[in-house]
Each structure stands twice: as structure tokens, then as C-alpha cells.
Amino acid sequence: MTNLGRRDFLVRTGLALGAALLADARPCALANPSSPQGKLESWESIRAQFPLSPQLIHLAAFFLASHPTPVRDAIERHRAGLDADPIGYWVDQEEKQEARVLQAAADYLGGNPTDIALTDSTTMGLGLLYGGLQLRAGQEILTTTHDHYSTETALRLRAERTGAIVRQIPLYRSLKTVSRDEIVGSLVKGISPTTRVAAVTWVHSSTGLKLPIHDMARAIQSINRSRDERDQIIFCVDGVHALGVEDFNIRELGCDFLVAGTHKWMFGPRGTGLVWGHPKAWPITRATIPTFSSQAYDLWMENKSSKDLPQSVHMTPGGFHSFEHRWALDEAFLFHQAIGKAKVTQRIYELNQQLKQGLAAMPHVTLHTPMSQDLSAGIVCFEVAGLPPRQVVEKLRDRGIVGSVTPYATKYVRLAPSLINSTDEIEKTLEEVRKLRAS
Ligand SMILES: Cc1ncc(COP(=O)(O)O)c(C=O)c1O
């Protein structure tokens, strides 16, 4: 089988028979006036794309996406194809669907498809990236005391396995006084001559604080200018609560790696995510899980090296996936782009400002998330005097309002207004919080 690709082999042995019958008849959603994406002219019509219970005010929608109509339809289409003829559909679709997803992600981010590795979650991306960064003896990973379990644990596991040095620093003293300058200054002060990697989280799910990633990247670039290439700091960002919220172009942002699940704010299929890497930064990574890219696999069957393939290909873990979900991810990027990235950001900001201003005016509420939109995105954290956060969330749930408690050592009530909410819902939520009292 040496000169025969995996796909050729499957096709010639007849296993792909029937695939032609299932050839992709899917129209381009944006070009199709009858597609759901043609019906995004109002916030009500956007909300109508989600099968979310209408009895509830969903202020934890970022936690795990509900699939909007185009994503749901695509999942169903791929599921039907796979159920009818698993190998035939896979042989026919795998390469083109993966290319379609990568192109949609690249178009949305403003990068290239070869900059992107596909994963199943933020956590998978962080684990693969932090586990696989090549460091020389004595080089350290600098991280912060504000990161999520997944960053912290991925780095701890890396340190335990390889002896890598991981150092944590705080980026600010108090949320009441935090500023861009303080955050950038703390980062710069924390960087040592041996710092090779800086690992941060763009929007903290513990407090709602948004880091000034662009400014931090610029500060790192300025330090890097006087460093040998082998010692330059690689800036890695968990961007899961910014992707689908912030309006940014990845090439202009300035980080080296952005890791995110696409099943939160992006409303992509559950079990999807990505790692974007700058072409200059990818070579520092080493893959952990064998990729199932057809190019890599074909080369393997020909006893040839695949080392010249883009590193993002090697960093896309293989094994079979829930392909009906992975292949429907392009629809989530198209959905956001059909609404417009700037409009998405503006809407989320408006609803969050409405919520924060209402909460800040309540004497029995302590708002922890900064009011400034410069330092916050779509997550609002607060406390109610005399009531543990868990109780507040339960009481709100009894009144049909869905929030969550921050899953950190310090716990706050967390509400996250998003595209599926209305200003009336935020007003109703404020009314209910106003009525909350310790019993
Ligand atoms: C900041 C942050 N990073 C990572 C994760 C994990 O995301 P995923 O479920 O996509 O692995 C979460 C929340 O679940 C989070 O809040």
C-alpha cells in the first residue's frame, strides 16, 4: 500500500461507495435567503434561533452553548450522513469539512487556516499547548494567580512531569483600583531574564476582569526586541471568554497563542475548540496526541516524514471525534459574522453595562467586576450582603433567572448577559436582585 493514500485505499476497496450519493449539497448559508442566517435582523430573531426554554432568563448561556438553528441543522445533516454510511460519509466529507471549518475560523479571527489547530475544548488546547512547549533548562513559565483551573492544572502537570519552572504573580492589588497600567506594569515587573512563556487569561471567569491583552503583548514585544530569538517570551492567552465577545483581529492582538473553546460565547457545537498560533510561534510546540490529518497519515503509510507539515496540523489531535459536531463549527463563525462582530460586542457591552449600573446602585450589593468596559467584557460578578453566593443563585433560579457561582476558591454570584438576552430581561433580573434579602 506504499503509494496509495488512505483515502485512495478506502475508495478503491469500494468502502466509499455511496459517498457520492451523500455529496455535500449544503448551500452557503449566507448566500441562501431562506437560511436562518438570513433572519438575523433583530435581537428577537436572534434569540429565536435558540431552543432555550422561554420560561427562563438565561444569564449563564456562556457556560455551555445552546446550539442556534444553523449549527443544529448542520449537526443533524452530518449525523444523518454518518449514521447512514459512517465510512462512506467520512471518506467523502472529512477533508472538505475540516477545511471549511478552518477557513471559517481563520476568516473570523483574521488569520490563516494553517495557524489553527482544532481541539475539543479550551482545556484540551491548554493541556496540549502547555504540555508541549519546548523549554530549555532554566527557562520558566510565568503565569498569574487569577487563572482558571484548566490553565493552573495544565501548568502544574507540566511542572510535575518535566520539572519545568512555573511562577505565579498577581497582576493587581484590588479590583476596586485596578487599571490597565497596573496590570501591564505588574506583568513587566514579573518577567525575569529566564521567562520564556507568559500564560494568562483574557477575561477572568472568577471576577469578570478583562486584561488589556494588546497592551500586554506590546510590552512583551518591547522586552523581546533586546532578546535572542531562543529567549524571547511567548505570550499565551486563554481567550475563551473573549472569543465571541470582543471584536478583535488576531494578527493585531499581538499574542503568540490564543486558546479557546468554541462552545461558549461562540455558540459552536458542544465539544469544539481551537488553538491559534502565530506562524513564528508554532515551532516551539511539540504534539502529544497523533494527528489524524490525512496528509500526515498518508505520509506515514508511505514511510515518509511529515515534519514539513504545518505544526498546527500536528497539534490537531487525532483519533475519531464526534464529527457531526466538529464539522458544524463553521456555522457558528458564520452566524457571528452574519450578525457582525462589532454589533455583537456592542450588544454584549450594553447589556452588561445595564446590569452593572443597576447592581452598583443597590446598597446591599457589592459589585466586583470593574464598571469600565475597558476592563470587563460579558461577565458580571457580585455579592449580596448576608447571602452566600450559592443561595443567591438558587433564589434567582426559583424566580426563573439562571446564573452561576464562580468555580474558584473565592466565590461570587456570576451573571453573563449575552446575545440571547433582552434589556427587559436585565431589568427583571435587577428587580429580583433588589428584592433579595437575608432571611
Ligand atoms: C477561563 C476559563 N478557561 C477555561 C475554561 C474551560 O473551558 P472548556 O470547557 O472549553 O475546557 C473555563 C470554563 O469552563 C474558563 O472559565
The ligand as an SDF file (V2000), in Angstrom:
LIG
                    3D

 16 16  0  0  0  0  0  0  0  0999 V2000
  -11.2720   30.9810   31.8380 C   0  0  0  0  0  0  0  0  0  0  0  0
  -11.7080   29.5900   31.5070 C   0  0  0  0  0  0  0  0  0  0  0  0
  -10.8560   28.7840   30.8350 N   0  0  0  0  0  0  0  0  0  0  0  0
  -11.1870   27.5220   30.5140 C   0  0  0  0  0  0  0  0  0  0  0  0
  -12.4260   27.0110   30.8470 C   0  0  0  0  0  0  0  0  0  0  0  0
  -12.7360   25.6020   30.4210 C   0  0  0  0  0  0  0  0  0  0  0  0
  -13.3390   25.6360   29.1660 O   0  0  0  0  0  0  0  0  0  0  0  0
  -13.6500   24.3110   28.3540 P   0  0  0  0  0  0  0  0  0  0  0  0
  -14.8780   23.7340   28.9510 O   0  0  0  0  0  0  0  0  0  0  0  0
  -13.8500   24.7630   26.9450 O   0  0  0  0  0  0  0  0  0  0  0  0
  -12.4830   23.4120   28.5120 O   0  0  0  0  0  0  0  0  0  0  0  0
  -13.3480   27.8170   31.5410 C   0  0  0  0  0  0  0  0  0  0  0  0
  -14.6980   27.3920   31.9450 C   0  0  0  0  0  0  0  0  0  0  0  0
  -15.1770   26.3430   31.8510 O   0  0  0  0  0  0  0  0  0  0  0  0
  -12.9640   29.1220   31.8940 C   0  0  0  0  0  0  0  0  0  0  0  0
  -13.7960   29.9190   32.5920 O   0  0  0  0  0  0  0  0  0  0  0  0
  1  2  1  0
  2  3  1  0
  2 15  2  0
  3  4  2  0
  4  5  1  0
  5  6  1  0
  5 12  2  0
  6  7  1  0
  7  8  1  0
  8  9  2  0
  8 10  1  0
  8 11  1  0
 12 13  1  0
 12 15  1  0
 13 14  2  0
 15 16  1  0
M  END
$$$$
